[in-house]
Amino acid sequence: MKTLVLIAAAGRGRRFGGDKRRARLGDGTLLMATHARAGQCFADVRVILRADDRPAELGLPDQGVLVSRRADQGLGASLSDGFAALLAEPEPAPVAAVWLGDMPWVDPATVSALLAEAGPGRIVRPTLDGAPGFPVLFGRDFWPALAANTESDGARAVIRRHRPALVEIPVSDPGVLRDVDRPADLTDADI
């Protein structure tokens, strides 16, 4: 089944104190590390950026970039813009994973487990000790709701409205919860 990943990377990183996408991690930056990890799991990698971003300056290829003109309205608006762009494509994939740009530690084996349960009429997400994590896989049936989403907190409202379609996969991978909110979150970051 054809799938793609949509990396949400249009935030301002206010809690971080600057553009965390450019924070050094390994041989590159946080966003480059997340993009590389997502690329290990998906052949088709898309990144949602702000209108004023230049992909090359973020260490990204121009290919696969989706622009959110409403990024300052929150994650929900960025995802809405991203899914609207996906819906406009001539042959949309049946499943898209939402992956946050500050989460490079997700184990590829976790993604494989999620993909095994994915389908056009399902929402699949990992849980670690009962806590919901990322990436979250949305079947094509939910893309119109995501494109129309006006909530600022990402896709939570869409998931709540479609709870019967939600499949939660318990995993032991701490990478599904580990993100970067402050510079200290990068101190022991091995990828």
C-alpha positions as CSV (number, residue, x, y, z in Angstrom):
1,M,0.0,0.0,0.0
2,K,1.3,3.4,-1.0
3,T,1.9,5.6,2.1
4,L,3.5,8.9,2.7
5,V,4.7,10.9,5.7
6,L,3.9,14.5,6.5
7,I,6.4,16.1,8.8
8,A,4.9,19.0,10.7
9,A,7.8,21.6,10.9
10,A,6.1,25.0,10.6
11,G,6.1,26.0,14.3
12,R,8.1,28.8,15.8
13,G,9.8,26.9,18.6
14,R,8.9,29.6,21.2
15,R,9.5,27.4,24.2
16,F,12.8,26.4,22.7
17,G,13.8,30.1,22.5
18,G,14.5,30.1,18.8
19,D,14.3,28.0,15.6
20,K,14.7,24.5,17.1
21,R,14.6,23.0,13.6
22,R,18.2,24.4,13.1
23,A,19.5,23.1,16.5
24,R,22.6,20.9,16.1
25,L,22.0,17.2,16.4
26,G,24.6,14.6,15.3
27,D,26.1,15.7,12.0
28,G,23.3,18.0,11.1
29,T,20.2,19.6,12.6
30,L,17.2,18.4,14.4
31,L,14.9,18.7,11.4
32,M,17.5,17.0,9.1
33,A,17.6,14.1,11.6
34,T,13.8,13.8,11.7
35,H,13.7,14.0,7.9
36,A,16.3,11.3,7.6
37,R,14.6,9.0,10.1
38,A,11.2,9.4,8.3
39,G,12.9,8.7,5.0
40,Q,14.1,5.3,6.4
41,C,10.4,4.4,6.9
42,F,8.7,6.1,4.0
43,A,9.6,6.5,0.3
44,D,7.5,9.6,0.0
45,V,8.5,12.3,2.6
46,R,6.7,15.6,2.7
47,V,7.5,18.5,5.1
48,I,5.1,21.3,6.1
49,L,7.0,24.6,6.3
50,R,6.1,28.3,6.8
51,A,5.7,30.5,3.8
52,D,8.9,32.4,4.6
53,D,11.1,29.3,5.0
54,R,13.7,28.3,2.4
55,P,14.1,24.5,2.4
56,A,17.8,24.6,1.4
57,E,18.5,26.8,4.5
58,L,17.0,24.1,6.6
59,G,19.0,21.4,4.9
60,L,16.0,20.0,3.0
61,P,15.4,19.3,-0.6
62,D,12.8,21.5,-2.4
63,Q,10.9,18.4,-3.4
64,G,8.2,17.4,-1.1
65,V,7.7,20.8,0.6
66,L,4.2,21.9,1.4
67,V,3.7,25.5,2.5
68,S,1.4,26.5,5.4
69,R,0.3,30.1,5.0
70,R,-1.5,29.8,8.4
71,A,1.3,28.3,10.4
72,D,1.1,31.0,13.0
73,Q,-2.4,29.8,13.9
74,G,-1.0,26.5,15.3
75,L,-0.4,22.9,14.5
76,G,-4.0,22.3,13.5
77,A,-3.8,25.0,10.8
78,S,-0.5,23.7,9.5
79,L,-1.9,20.2,9.2
80,S,-5.0,21.5,7.6
81,D,-3.0,23.3,4.9
82,G,-0.9,20.1,4.4
83,F,-3.9,17.8,4.0
84,A,-5.6,20.3,1.7
85,A,-2.5,20.1,-0.5
86,L,-2.5,16.3,-0.4
87,L,-6.2,16.2,-1.4
88,A,-5.5,18.4,-4.4
89,E,-3.0,15.8,-5.8
90,P,-4.2,13.7,-8.7
91,E,-3.6,10.3,-7.1
92,P,-3.5,10.7,-3.3
93,A,-2.1,7.9,-1.2
94,P,-4.5,5.9,0.9
95,V,-2.6,6.6,4.1
96,A,-0.5,9.6,5.4
97,A,1.5,9.6,8.6
98,V,1.8,12.7,10.7
99,W,5.2,13.0,12.2
100,L,6.4,16.0,14.3
101,G,9.6,17.7,13.1
102,D,11.2,17.5,16.5
103,M,10.9,13.7,16.9
104,P,13.9,12.0,15.3
105,W,14.1,9.1,17.7
106,V,11.1,6.9,16.5
107,D,12.3,3.4,15.8
108,P,11.6,2.2,12.2
109,A,10.3,-1.1,13.7
110,T,7.5,1.0,15.4
111,V,6.5,2.5,12.1
112,S,6.4,-1.0,10.5
113,A,4.0,-2.1,13.2
114,L,1.8,0.9,12.6
115,L,1.8,0.4,8.9
116,A,0.7,-3.2,9.3
117,E,-2.6,-1.9,10.8
118,A,-3.1,1.1,8.5
119,G,-5.8,1.5,6.0
120,P,-8.0,4.2,4.3
121,G,-10.7,3.9,7.0
122,R,-8.4,3.8,10.0
123,I,-6.4,6.1,12.3
124,V,-3.4,4.3,13.8
125,R,-1.2,5.7,16.6
126,P,1.3,4.2,19.0
127,T,1.0,4.4,22.7
128,L,3.7,4.0,25.3
129,D,2.5,3.1,28.8
130,G,-1.0,4.4,27.7
131,A,0.3,7.7,26.5
132,P,-0.5,8.5,22.8
133,G,2.5,9.2,20.6
134,F,3.7,9.8,17.1
135,P,3.6,9.2,14.2
136,V,-0.1,9.0,13.7
137,L,-1.3,7.4,10.5
138,F,-4.5,8.8,9.0
139,G,-6.4,6.9,6.3
140,R,-7.6,8.8,3.3
141,D,-11.1,8.8,4.6
142,F,-10.1,11.3,7.3
143,W,-8.2,13.8,5.1
144,P,-11.2,16.0,4.3
145,A,-11.8,16.4,8.1
146,L,-8.1,17.2,8.6
147,A,-8.1,19.7,5.8
148,A,-11.1,21.4,7.3
149,N,-9.8,21.3,10.9
150,T,-9.8,24.7,12.7
151,E,-8.6,23.5,16.1
152,S,-5.1,24.8,17.1
153,D,-4.1,21.6,18.9
154,G,-3.3,19.5,15.8
155,A,-5.6,16.6,14.9
156,R,-6.9,15.8,18.4
157,A,-10.4,16.9,17.6
158,V,-10.5,14.8,14.4
159,I,-9.4,11.8,16.4
160,R,-12.0,12.4,19.0
161,R,-14.8,12.7,16.4
162,H,-13.7,9.5,14.7
163,R,-12.8,7.4,17.8
164,P,-14.3,4.2,16.5
165,A,-11.8,4.2,13.7
166,L,-8.8,4.7,16.1
167,V,-6.4,1.7,16.4
168,E,-3.9,2.2,19.2
169,I,-0.8,0.0,19.1
170,P,1.1,-0.4,22.4
171,V,4.8,-0.1,21.8
172,S,8.0,-0.1,23.9
173,D,9.6,2.7,21.9
174,P,10.3,5.8,23.9
175,G,10.9,7.7,20.6
176,V,7.1,7.9,20.0
177,L,6.9,10.4,22.9
178,R,10.4,12.0,22.9
179,D,10.4,15.5,21.4
180,V,12.4,18.7,21.8
181,D,10.8,21.6,23.6
182,R,13.9,23.1,25.2
183,P,17.6,23.0,24.4
184,A,18.2,20.7,27.4
185,D,16.2,18.0,25.5
186,L,19.0,17.6,23.1
187,T,21.9,17.1,25.6
188,D,21.8,13.3,25.6
189,A,20.3,12.9,22.1
190,D,21.8,9.9,20.4
191,I,20.2,9.1,17.0
